[in-house]
Amino acid sequence: MFPPMRRHDRQMNDPQTEELLRRGNWGVLSMNGAGGHPYGVPMNYAYAGAAIYLHCAREGKKLTLIRADGRVSFCVVGQAEPLPDAFSTRYSSAMVFGRICEVDDEEEKRKALAALVEKHGAGGEYIEKGRRYADEALRETVVLRIDIEHVTGKARR
């Protein structure tokens, strides 16, 4: 179902790809859109090994598309530096393919939101403030989980 990468010389190994997913700040969630047009939206996320967690409002285009077709891809760009003399770019990126679902279990939602706060909360006093905010917003927030089926990493160093 997933063809091999054409540029084997640029393929990152699993630990390198996982490190990129762990430290990346945002990615683009791509879904099958209305009328056959793809729909991609940038989102922050938390990586949890076999899954990626995202959060969003309780309604909107993204949820409408996800509920119609749960197949998604998620692209994280770790580095992008132009190399003008080579007419190219030094980059690293990871592509995740999988199925996305809404998390219903309250404990899993709480853990996912805590992971997002810890990753994006800049440490210190904001972590605890973020946890309180997440607890208060738990029922108003949709947590999404991408169950990873396939992942690749690619880099030009």
C-alpha positions in Angstrom: 0.0 0.0 0.0 2.9 2.4 0.7 5.6 2.4 -2.0 9.2 2.5 -1.0 10.9 5.9 -0.8 12.5 6.8 -4.2 15.5 8.5 -2.6 16.8 5.8 -0.3 19.9 7.9 0.4 17.8 10.5 2.2 15.6 8.2 4.2 15.9 8.7 7.9 16.0 5.6 10.2 13.3 4.9 12.8 15.0 6.5 15.8 15.8 9.7 13.8 12.2 9.9 12.5 10.8 9.4 16.0 13.1 12.1 17.4 11.8 14.5 14.8 8.2 13.6 15.7 9.0 14.1 19.4 10.6 17.5 19.1 8.5 19.0 16.2 6.2 21.8 17.2 3.5 21.6 14.5 2.5 19.6 11.5 -0.1 19.7 8.7 -3.1 17.4 9.1 -4.3 16.4 5.6 -7.7 14.9 5.1 -9.9 13.9 2.2 -11.9 16.9 1.5 -15.3 17.7 -0.1 -15.5 17.2 -3.9 -12.2 15.3 -4.0 -10.1 18.3 -3.0 -7.6 17.6 -0.2 -7.8 19.7 2.9 -4.8 20.4 5.1 -4.6 22.4 8.3 -1.5 23.2 10.4 -1.8 22.0 14.1 0.3 21.6 17.1 0.4 18.0 18.4 1.9 15.6 20.9 3.6 12.4 19.7 3.0 9.3 21.8 4.8 6.4 20.1 2.1 4.6 18.2 -0.2 7.7 18.1 -0.3 11.4 17.6 -2.7 13.6 19.7 -4.3 16.8 18.5 -7.1 18.9 19.9 -9.8 21.1 18.4 -13.2 22.7 18.9 -16.4 20.6 19.1 -17.4 21.5 15.5 -16.0 22.7 12.2 -14.8 21.6 8.8 -12.0 19.4 10.1 -14.4 17.3 12.2 -16.9 17.0 9.4 -14.2 15.7 7.1 -12.8 13.3 9.7 -16.2 11.9 10.5 -16.8 11.2 6.8 -13.4 9.6 6.2 -10.8 8.8 8.9 -7.8 8.3 6.6 -5.3 11.0 7.2 -1.7 12.0 6.8 0.3 14.3 9.1 3.5 16.0 7.9 6.0 17.5 10.3 8.9 19.6 9.0 11.8 19.8 11.4 14.2 21.9 9.4 14.1 23.8 6.1 17.1 25.9 5.1 17.5 27.1 1.5 20.8 26.2 -0.2 20.8 28.8 -3.0 24.1 27.7 -4.5 22.7 24.1 -4.9 19.2 25.2 -6.0 18.0 23.0 -3.2 17.0 22.9 0.5 18.5 21.3 3.6 15.5 19.7 5.3 14.1 17.0 7.5 10.5 15.9 7.6 8.4 13.0 8.7 5.2 11.8 7.1 2.7 9.8 9.1 -0.2 7.9 7.6 -3.0 6.5 9.6 -6.6 6.6 10.8 -7.9 9.4 13.0 -10.6 9.2 15.6 -12.2 11.2 18.4 -11.1 10.2 21.9 -14.1 9.4 24.1 -12.4 8.0 27.1 -12.0 10.9 29.7 -8.8 9.6 31.1 -7.1 9.3 27.7 -8.4 12.8 26.9 -6.9 14.1 30.1 -3.5 12.4 29.4 -3.5 13.7 25.8 -4.2 17.3 26.9 -1.5 17.0 29.6 1.0 15.8 26.9 0.1 18.8 24.8 0.5 21.2 27.7 3.8 19.7 28.7 5.1 19.9 25.2 3.9 23.4 24.3 3.7 25.0 27.8 7.3 26.3 27.8 7.9 24.8 31.3 7.7 26.3 34.7 4.5 28.1 35.9 2.7 27.6 32.6 2.6 23.8 32.9 0.4 23.8 36.0 -1.7 26.7 34.6 -2.1 24.7 31.4 -3.2 21.6 33.2 -5.9 23.5 35.1 -7.0 25.1 31.8 -7.2 21.7 30.2 -9.2 20.2 33.0 -11.7 23.1 32.8 -12.0 22.7 29.0 -12.1 18.9 29.0 -15.8 18.7 28.0 -15.6 21.6 25.5 -12.5 20.2 23.7 -12.3 17.4 21.2 -9.2 15.3 21.4 -8.2 13.5 18.2 -5.8 10.5 18.0 -4.1 9.4 14.8 -3.3 5.7 15.1 -0.1 5.4 13.1 -0.1 2.8 10.3 3.0 3.9 8.4 5.7 6.6 8.9 8.7 7.7 6.9 11.4 10.3 7.6 13.4 12.0 4.9 16.3 14.5 5.2 18.9 16.3 3.1 21.7 17.2 5.5 
